[in-house]
């Protein structure tokens, strides 16, 4: 089945795919996703991550408290 993603969700997913396994900070995600002159808070990233988890697999994106997020392939158990 197809999953419909917003532009921001697609940017985050694509970024995670390029850096699979690496912990990515919220700040790094904000810099990658948004225009430099746009100020976003960390809650914006948390919402995008939550939506991706709902649309894909809950265990797909891991939270590393105080550090950021990492992505693993479904069933990888990382």
TIVO-2410 file (N, C-alpha, C; in nm, 3 decimals):
# residues 78
REC num residu      c1      c2      c3 atome chaine
REC   1      X   0.084  -0.119   0.000     N      A
REC   1      X   0.000   0.000   0.000    CA      A
REC   1      X   0.088   0.125   0.000     C      A
REC   2      X   0.033   0.232  -0.044     N      A
REC   2      X   0.107   0.359  -0.054    CA      A
REC   2      X   0.089   0.440   0.073     C      A
REC   3      X   0.194   0.513   0.107     N      A
REC   3      X   0.191   0.602   0.223    CA      A
REC   3      X   0.206   0.745   0.172     C      A
REC   4      X   0.116   0.830   0.215     N      A
REC   4      X   0.120   0.970   0.173    CA      A
REC   4      X   0.199   1.051   0.276     C      A
REC   5      X   0.304   1.121   0.230     N      A
REC   5      X   0.389   1.200   0.320    CA      A
REC   5      X   0.384   1.347   0.281     C      A
REC   6      X   0.395   1.434   0.382     N      A
REC   6      X   0.407   1.578   0.356    CA      A
REC   6      X   0.549   1.605   0.309     C      A
REC   7      X   0.573   1.725   0.259     N      A
REC   7      X   0.708   1.762   0.213    CA      A
REC   7      X   0.810   1.751   0.326     C      A
REC   8      X   0.772   1.797   0.446     N      A
REC   8      X   0.865   1.790   0.560    CA      A
REC   8      X   0.891   1.647   0.603     C      A
REC   9      X   0.787   1.564   0.603     N      A
REC   9      X   0.805   1.423   0.638    CA      A
REC   9      X   0.898   1.355   0.539     C      A
REC  10      X   0.881   1.385   0.413     N      A
REC  10      X   0.966   1.326   0.309    CA      A
REC  10      X   1.112   1.371   0.325     C      A
REC  11      X   1.132   1.499   0.356     N      A
REC  11      X   1.269   1.549   0.377    CA      A
REC  11      X   1.336   1.480   0.495     C      A
REC  12      X   1.260   1.464   0.605     N      A
REC  12      X   1.316   1.397   0.724    CA      A
REC  12      X   1.348   1.252   0.691     C      A
REC  13      X   1.254   1.181   0.628     N      A
REC  13      X   1.275   1.041   0.594    CA      A
REC  13      X   1.395   1.025   0.501     C      A
REC  14      X   1.405   1.109   0.401     N      A
REC  14      X   1.516   1.104   0.307    CA      A
REC  14      X   1.649   1.127   0.378     C      A
REC  15      X   1.651   1.225   0.467     N      A
REC  15      X   1.773   1.257   0.542    CA      A
REC  15      X   1.815   1.138   0.628     C      A
REC  16      X   1.718   1.078   0.698     N      A
REC  16      X   1.747   0.960   0.779    CA      A
REC  16      X   1.799   0.845   0.693     C      A
REC  17      X   1.744   0.828   0.575     N      A
REC  17      X   1.787   0.719   0.487    CA      A
REC  17      X   1.932   0.736   0.445     C      A
REC  18      X   1.974   0.860   0.423     N      A
REC  18      X   2.113   0.886   0.385    CA      A
REC  18      X   2.209   0.864   0.502     C      A
REC  19      X   2.158   0.881   0.623     N      A
REC  19      X   2.243   0.870   0.743    CA      A
REC  19      X   2.201   0.752   0.829     C      A
REC  20      X   2.147   0.649   0.769     N      A
REC  20      X   2.089   0.536   0.842    CA      A
REC  20      X   2.182   0.486   0.952     C      A
REC  21      X   2.125   0.478   1.073     N      A
REC  21      X   2.201   0.429   1.187    CA      A
REC  21      X   2.267   0.539   1.268     C      A
REC  22      X   2.289   0.655   1.209     N      A
REC  22      X   2.354   0.765   1.280    CA      A
REC  22      X   2.252   0.845   1.360     C      A
REC  23      X   2.289   0.890   1.480     N      A
REC  23      X   2.201   0.973   1.560    CA      A
REC  23      X   2.206   1.115   1.504     C      A
REC  24      X   2.087   1.170   1.476     N      A
REC  24      X   2.074   1.304   1.417    CA      A
REC  24      X   2.002   1.392   1.519     C      A
REC  25      X   2.062   1.506   1.552     N      A
REC  25      X   2.002   1.596   1.650    CA      A
REC  25      X   1.883   1.671   1.591     C      A
REC  26      X   1.797   1.722   1.679     N      A
REC  26      X   1.684   1.802   1.633    CA      A
REC  26      X   1.733   1.925   1.560     C      A
REC  27      X   1.840   1.986   1.609     N      A
REC  27      X   1.896   2.105   1.545    CA      A
REC  27      X   1.941   2.074   1.403     C      A
REC  28      X   2.007   1.962   1.384     N      A
REC  28      X   2.052   1.921   1.251    CA      A
REC  28      X   1.933   1.901   1.158     C      A
REC  29      X   1.826   1.839   1.209     N      A
REC  29      X   1.707   1.818   1.127    CA      A
REC  29      X   1.642   1.952   1.091     C      A
REC  30      X   1.635   2.043   1.186     N      A
REC  30      X   1.576   2.175   1.160    CA      A
REC  30      X   1.655   2.247   1.051     C      A
REC  31      X   1.788   2.244   1.060     N      A
REC  31      X   1.874   2.310   0.960    CA      A
REC  31      X   1.852   2.247   0.823     C      A
REC  32      X   1.839   2.114   0.819     N      A
REC  32      X   1.823   2.044   0.691    CA      A
REC  32      X   1.686   2.067   0.627     C      A
REC  33      X   1.582   2.076   0.709     N      A
REC  33      X   1.446   2.080   0.657    CA      A
REC  33      X   1.397   2.220   0.622     C      A
REC  34      X   1.429   2.317   0.706     N      A
REC  34      X   1.369   2.449   0.691    CA      A
REC  34      X   1.466   2.550   0.631     C      A
REC  35      X   1.408   2.653   0.573     N      A
REC  35      X   1.487   2.764   0.521    CA      A
REC  35      X   1.564   2.826   0.639     C      A
REC  36      X   1.681   2.879   0.611     N      A
REC  36      X   1.766   2.932   0.719    CA      A
REC  36      X   1.703   3.049   0.793     C      A
REC  37      X   1.619   3.127   0.726     N      A
REC  37      X   1.561   3.243   0.792    CA      A
REC  37      X   1.433   3.211   0.868     C      A
REC  38      X   1.393   3.085   0.868     N      A
REC  38      X   1.273   3.045   0.940    CA      A
REC  38      X   1.312   2.982   1.072     C      A
REC  39      X   1.257   3.034   1.180     N      A
REC  39      X   1.287   2.981   1.313    CA      A
REC  39      X   1.181   2.878   1.350     C      A
REC  40      X   1.224   2.759   1.385     N      A
REC  40      X   1.133   2.652   1.427    CA      A
REC  40      X   1.179   2.600   1.563     C      A
REC  41      X   1.084   2.557   1.644     N      A
REC  41      X   1.125   2.498   1.771    CA      A
REC  41      X   1.131   2.346   1.759     C      A
REC  42      X   1.184   2.282   1.862     N      A
REC  42      X   1.203   2.138   1.858    CA      A
REC  42      X   1.071   2.063   1.850     C      A
REC  43      X   0.962   2.124   1.898     N      A
REC  43      X   0.832   2.058   1.893    CA      A
REC  43      X   0.791   2.028   1.749     C      A
REC  44      X   0.829   2.114   1.656     N      A
REC  44      X   0.797   2.092   1.515    CA      A
REC  44      X   0.856   1.960   1.467     C      A
REC  45      X   0.981   1.935   1.501     N      A
REC  45      X   1.048   1.811   1.462    CA      A
REC  45      X   0.981   1.692   1.531     C      A
REC  46      X   0.946   1.708   1.658     N      A
REC  46      X   0.881   1.599   1.731    CA      A
REC  46      X   0.749   1.559   1.664     C      A
REC  47      X   0.675   1.657   1.613     N      A
REC  47      X   0.549   1.630   1.544    CA      A
REC  47      X   0.575   1.553   1.414     C      A
REC  48      X   0.675   1.595   1.338     N      A
REC  48      X   0.708   1.526   1.212    CA      A
REC  48      X   0.750   1.382   1.242     C      A
REC  49      X   0.833   1.363   1.344     N      A
REC  49      X   0.878   1.228   1.382    CA      A
REC  49      X   0.758   1.143   1.423     C      A
REC  50      X   0.668   1.199   1.503     N      A
REC  50      X   0.549   1.125   1.547    CA      A
REC  50      X   0.463   1.083   1.428     C      A
REC  51      X   0.447   1.172   1.332     N      A
REC  51      X   0.366   1.140   1.213    CA      A
REC  51      X   0.432   1.031   1.129     C      A
REC  52      X   0.564   1.038   1.116     N      A
REC  52      X   0.635   0.933   1.041    CA      A
REC  52      X   0.618   0.798   1.111     C      A
REC  53      X   0.627   0.798   1.243     N      A
REC  53      X   0.610   0.672   1.318    CA      A
REC  53      X   0.470   0.615   1.295     C      A
REC  54      X   0.369   0.702   1.294     N      A
REC  54      X   0.232   0.657   1.272    CA      A
REC  54      X   0.215   0.600   1.131     C      A
REC  55      X   0.276   0.665   1.033     N      A
REC  55      X   0.257   0.625   0.894    CA      A
REC  55      X   0.344   0.507   0.854     C      A
REC  56      X   0.456   0.487   0.921     N      A
REC  56      X   0.547   0.378   0.886    CA      A
REC  56      X   0.540   0.270   0.993     C      A
REC  57      X   0.643   0.259   1.072     N      A
REC  57      X   0.647   0.162   1.181    CA      A
REC  57      X   0.691   0.236   1.307     C      A
REC  58      X   0.626   0.210   1.422     N      A
REC  58      X   0.662   0.283   1.544    CA      A
REC  58      X   0.809   0.270   1.581     C      A
REC  59      X   0.868   0.152   1.557     N      A
REC  59      X   1.007   0.129   1.596    CA      A
REC  59      X   1.107   0.177   1.490     C      A
REC  60      X   1.057   0.230   1.380     N      A
REC  60      X   1.140   0.273   1.266    CA      A
REC  60      X   1.238   0.384   1.305     C      A
REC  61      X   1.191   0.479   1.387     N      A
REC  61      X   1.275   0.591   1.429    CA      A
REC  61      X   1.290   0.585   1.580     C      A
REC  62      X   1.413   0.570   1.626     N      A
REC  62      X   1.442   0.562   1.769    CA      A
REC  62      X   1.474   0.699   1.825     C      A
REC  63      X   1.430   0.726   1.947     N      A
REC  63      X   1.464   0.848   2.018    CA      A
REC  63      X   1.584   0.820   2.108     C      A
REC  64      X   1.683   0.905   2.100     N      A
REC  64      X   1.800   0.898   2.188    CA      A
REC  64      X   1.793   1.022   2.276     C      A
REC  65      X   1.741   1.006   2.397     N      A
REC  65      X   1.717   1.119   2.487    CA      A
REC  65      X   1.839   1.211   2.498     C      A
REC  66      X   1.815   1.338   2.475     N      A
REC  66      X   1.920   1.438   2.486    CA      A
REC  66      X   2.015   1.444   2.367     C      A
REC  67      X   2.000   1.352   2.272     N      A
REC  67      X   2.090   1.347   2.157    CA      A
REC  67      X   2.020   1.365   2.024     C      A
REC  68      X   1.903   1.301   2.007     N      A
REC  68      X   1.832   1.314   1.880    CA      A
REC  68      X   1.762   1.185   1.843     C      A
REC  69      X   1.765   1.154   1.712     N      A
REC  69      X   1.693   1.038   1.659    CA      A
REC  69      X   1.782   0.960   1.565     C      A
REC  70      X   1.750   0.832   1.550     N      A
REC  70      X   1.817   0.751   1.448    CA      A
REC  70      X   1.712   0.663   1.382     C      A
REC  71      X   1.742   0.620   1.261     N      A
REC  71      X   1.649   0.536   1.186    CA      A
REC  71      X   1.711   0.399   1.161     C      A
REC  72      X   1.627   0.297   1.173     N      A
REC  72      X   1.672   0.162   1.136    CA      A
REC  72      X   1.567   0.101   1.046     C      A
REC  73      X   1.607   0.005   0.970     N      A
REC  73      X   1.513  -0.063   0.881    CA      A
REC  73      X   1.416  -0.144   0.967     C      A
REC  74      X   1.289  -0.152   0.926     N      A
REC  74      X   1.193  -0.232   1.001    CA      A
REC  74      X   1.243  -0.375   1.019     C      A
REC  75      X   1.229  -0.427   1.139     N      A
REC  75      X   1.273  -0.563   1.167    CA      A
REC  75      X   1.420  -0.572   1.203     C      A
REC  76      X   1.492  -0.459   1.195     N      A
REC  76      X   1.634  -0.459   1.227    CA      A
REC  76      X   1.658  -0.465   1.378     C      A
REC  77      X   1.561  -0.416   1.454     N      A
REC  77      X   1.571  -0.422   1.599    CA      A
REC  77      X   1.671  -0.327   1.660     C      A
REC  78      X   1.713  -0.225   1.586     N      A
REC  78      X   1.813  -0.131   1.637    CA      A
REC  78      X   1.751  -0.035   1.725     C      A
***
